[in-house]
């Protein structure tokens, strides 16, 4: 049983999705922490609330990254990321940007889920 569990853990850690998610999570977490003083949630009553909010956003960014990887994999091949072409890299990045851009427009301007007080791109008023 122990060997089976160890093999399962190795298999999970070797998957491209796991590595992409972890890299994306760490990269986006640094960004979220850096920009946190500029957003409305910074006035939350406790540090735990702030960390929870930042972590929630960062997990979402990691999921977006994995979904974009799956979409390219569906179109191409699963391990395209080991030998990416410029076309696939631009498509991967573009899908993530397109989803994030439309999601931010919706959340800020239509649903009014949060406001942007600084670091906003002129014209669209999202960060």
DALINGI-V289060 format. One record per backbone hydrogen bond with DSSP energy under -1.0 kcal/mol. CO is the residue of the C=O (numbers start at 0). NH is the residue of the N-H. Records with the same first field share a line. If there is no record, write none. Layout:
BEGIN
CO=NH / NH
END
This chain:
BEGIN
0=4
1=5
2=6
3=7
4=8
5=9
6=10
7=11
8=12
9=13
14=18
15=19
16=20
17=21
18=22
19=23
20=24
21=25
22=26
23=27
24=28
25=29
26=30
27=31
28=32
29=33
30=34
31=35
34=37
35=38
37=116
38=41
39=42
40=43
45=49
46=50
47=51
48=52
49=53
50=54
51=55
52=56
53=57
54=58
55=59
56=60
57=61
58=62
59=63
60=64
61=65
62=66
63=67
64=68
65=69
66=70
67=71
68=72
69=73
70=74
71=75
76=79
78=81
84=88
85=89
86=90
87=91
88=92
89=93
90=94
91=95
92=96
93=97
94=98
95=99
96=100
97=101
98=102
99=103
100=104
101=105
102=106
103=107
104=108
105=109 / 110
106=112
120=124
125=120
END
